[in-house]
Amino acid sequence: MTKIIAVFGATGAQGGSVAKALLEDGTFVVRAVTRDTSKPAAVKLKEAGVEVVAADLDDKKSLEAALSGVYGAFVVTNFWEHFSKDKEIAQGKLIADISKSLGLKHVVFSGLEDVKKQTGGKLEVLHFDGKGEVEVYFRSIGVPMTSVRLPSYYENILTFFRPKKSDDGKTYTLSIPMGDVLLDGMSVADLGHVVVSILKSPSEYAGKDIGLSTDKLTVEQYAAILSKATGKTIKDAKVSNIRCMLRQGAPF
């Protein structure tokens, strides 16, 4: 019997990685879920023979259609699209409810730790906490779910954390708000292979939270690696908190 996996965010970084890995593996049939089926990435998936369907995370009817008849799903929500913890929780819970009602056998959810809960309310990290609440909800209603918790993408260094030219016009600074604390990292391109392995072994992974990391380095070490790779002098800007980043114009 053919098993279909619905891949949310299939035209984005995480979903795109998962869709690509599923296609390469061939065990499952891919149903790519995206809000805009006319995107170049969506068209490319269609050309590869993938079923591409439109769905909005706020629209129950479209989500039911996207999840109808599937064996499992990869689910990712995007806090940075609206900056609302409550909205992200509502979207995640809606998908969980539909997954339950349609009897999905396995959901892989892109989650994160609930920092507020873990620190007894001392710290609050909105884009973590909302996903953490959704993780709990999936399990409270009995959906077989595995959470994969990604670290910072290496690709972020080419976008959000791209080194900026220093005042001397010759060197560059890497501004990541970690101080001297080690930063876990991985390439988002590697996520897909992890998800495929999880989906192929549901009895081993359902119900588990899996933290992913391929390296743990200081910002100074990342800067040294970038310097070696680019031939440019890149230094750690020694940023220790988000407020400093905001003053420097970081894209948050």
C-alpha positions in Angstrom: 0.0 0.0 0.0 1.3 3.4 -1.0 2.1 5.7 2.0 1.8 9.4 1.4 3.7 12.0 3.4 2.3 15.5 3.4 5.2 17.9 3.7 4.3 21.4 5.0 6.4 24.3 3.9 7.7 22.3 1.0 8.9 25.4 -0.8 10.9 26.6 2.2 14.1 25.6 3.9 12.9 22.8 6.2 10.1 21.5 4.1 12.2 21.7 1.0 14.9 19.6 2.6 12.4 17.0 3.7 10.6 16.8 0.3 14.0 16.4 -1.5 15.1 13.6 0.8 11.8 11.8 0.6 12.0 11.9 -3.2 15.6 10.6 -3.2 14.7 7.8 -0.8 11.6 6.6 -2.6 9.9 4.8 0.3 7.0 7.3 0.5 5.0 9.3 -2.0 5.4 13.1 -1.4 2.5 15.5 -1.2 4.0 19.0 -1.1 1.9 21.5 0.9 2.5 25.2 0.3 0.4 28.4 0.5 1.4 29.4 -3.1 1.5 26.7 -5.7 2.8 29.1 -8.3 6.2 29.7 -6.6 9.2 28.6 -8.6 10.0 26.0 -5.9 6.5 24.6 -6.2 6.6 24.4 -10.0 10.0 22.6 -9.7 8.4 20.0 -7.4 5.5 19.6 -9.9 8.0 19.0 -12.7 9.6 16.3 -10.5 6.2 14.5 -10.4 5.2 15.6 -6.9 1.6 16.4 -6.0 1.6 20.0 -4.9 -1.5 21.3 -3.0 -2.3 24.7 -1.5 -3.2 25.1 2.1 -3.2 27.9 4.7 -2.3 27.1 8.3 -5.3 29.2 9.4 -7.8 27.5 7.1 -9.2 24.3 8.5 -10.9 23.2 5.2 -7.6 23.5 3.2 -5.7 21.7 5.8 -8.2 18.8 5.9 -7.9 18.5 2.1 -4.1 18.5 2.3 -4.0 15.8 5.0 -6.8 13.6 3.6 -5.6 10.1 2.8 -2.0 10.6 4.0 -0.1 8.2 6.2 2.0 10.9 7.9 3.2 14.4 7.7 6.1 16.7 8.3 4.8 19.9 10.0 6.6 23.2 10.3 5.1 26.5 11.5 6.7 29.9 11.0 6.8 32.3 14.0 8.8 34.8 12.0 6.0 35.3 9.5 3.7 36.9 12.0 5.7 37.2 15.3 2.8 35.8 17.3 3.2 33.0 19.8 -0.6 32.6 20.1 -1.0 32.4 16.4 1.7 29.8 16.0 0.1 27.7 18.8 -3.3 28.0 17.2 -1.9 26.8 13.9 -0.1 23.9 15.4 -3.1 22.8 17.5 -5.4 23.0 14.4 -3.0 20.7 12.5 -2.9 18.3 15.5 -6.7 18.2 15.7 -7.0 17.4 12.0 -4.2 14.8 12.2 -6.1 13.1 15.1 -9.5 13.2 13.3 -8.0 11.8 10.1 -6.0 9.1 11.8 -2.5 10.0 10.7 -0.1 7.3 11.8 3.0 9.5 12.3 3.7 13.2 12.4 7.2 14.7 12.5 6.9 18.2 14.0 9.5 20.8 13.8 9.4 21.8 17.5 11.5 23.5 20.2 11.8 23.5 23.9 9.3 25.5 26.0 11.8 27.8 27.7 9.2 29.5 29.8 8.1 26.2 31.3 11.6 24.9 31.8 12.7 28.0 33.6 9.6 28.3 35.8 8.6 31.6 34.0 12.0 33.3 34.5 12.7 33.4 30.8 10.4 33.6 27.8 11.4 32.9 24.2 8.3 33.2 22.1 9.4 31.3 19.0 10.5 28.4 21.3 7.7 28.4 23.8 4.8 28.2 21.3 6.3 25.2 19.6 6.9 23.6 23.0 3.2 24.0 23.8 2.2 22.5 20.4 4.4 19.5 21.2 2.6 18.8 24.4 -0.8 19.2 22.7 0.0 16.7 19.9 0.7 14.1 22.6 -2.2 15.1 24.9 -4.7 14.1 22.1 -2.9 10.9 21.2 -1.3 11.8 17.9 1.9 9.7 17.3 4.4 12.5 17.0 8.1 12.9 16.9 9.6 16.3 17.5 12.8 17.3 15.8 14.4 20.4 17.4 16.8 22.2 15.1 19.7 24.3 16.2 20.8 27.5 14.3 21.2 26.8 10.6 24.6 27.3 9.1 22.8 29.0 6.3 21.8 31.8 8.7 25.4 33.0 8.4 24.7 33.8 4.8 21.4 35.7 5.6 20.4 36.9 9.1 24.0 36.8 10.5 25.9 37.7 7.4 29.2 39.3 8.4 29.3 43.1 8.0 32.1 45.2 6.8 34.0 46.9 9.7 34.6 50.7 9.8 38.2 50.1 8.6 36.7 48.9 5.3 39.0 45.8 5.3 37.8 43.4 7.9 34.3 42.0 8.8 32.4 41.3 12.0 30.2 38.3 12.8 27.3 39.4 15.1 25.6 36.5 16.8 24.3 37.2 20.3 26.0 34.3 22.1 28.9 35.9 23.9 31.3 33.1 24.6 28.6 30.4 24.9 28.8 27.5 22.5 26.3 27.6 19.6 24.9 24.4 18.2 24.6 24.4 14.4 23.7 22.2 11.4 22.9 22.7 7.8 19.1 22.7 7.2 19.8 20.6 4.1 20.6 17.7 6.4 17.2 17.8 8.1 15.5 15.8 5.3 17.6 12.7 5.8 16.9 12.7 9.5 13.1 13.0 8.9 13.1 10.2 6.4 14.9 7.9 8.9 12.3 8.8 11.6 9.4 8.2 9.3 10.8 4.8 8.3 11.0 3.7 12.0 7.9 5.0 13.7 8.0 2.4 16.5 11.4 3.6 17.5 10.9 7.3 17.3 7.2 8.1 17.9 6.7 10.0 21.2 10.3 11.2 21.3 11.9 14.7 21.1 15.1 14.6 19.1 17.6 17.5 19.4 19.7 17.9 16.3 23.3 19.3 16.1 26.3 18.6 14.0 28.7 20.9 15.8 29.0 23.2 18.9 31.3 26.2 18.5 31.8 29.6 19.8 31.1 32.6 17.6 34.9 33.2 17.5 35.4 29.7 16.1 32.7 30.2 13.5 34.4 33.5 12.5 37.8 31.7 12.2 36.3 29.0 9.9 34.7 31.7 7.8 38.0 33.6 7.5 39.7 30.5 6.4 37.0 29.6 3.8 36.7 33.1 2.3 40.2 34.5 2.7 38.7 37.5 4.5 39.4 38.6 8.0 36.2 38.0 10.0 36.1 38.6 13.7 33.6 37.9 16.5 31.7 41.2 17.2 31.3 40.0 20.9 27.6 40.6 21.0 26.0 39.1 24.1 22.3 39.8 23.8 19.5 40.5 21.4 19.2 44.2 22.4 22.7 44.8 21.1 21.8 43.1 17.9 18.7 45.3 17.5 20.8 48.4 18.0 23.1 47.2 15.2 20.1 46.7 12.9 19.8 42.9 13.0 16.9 41.5 11.0 14.6 40.2 13.8 
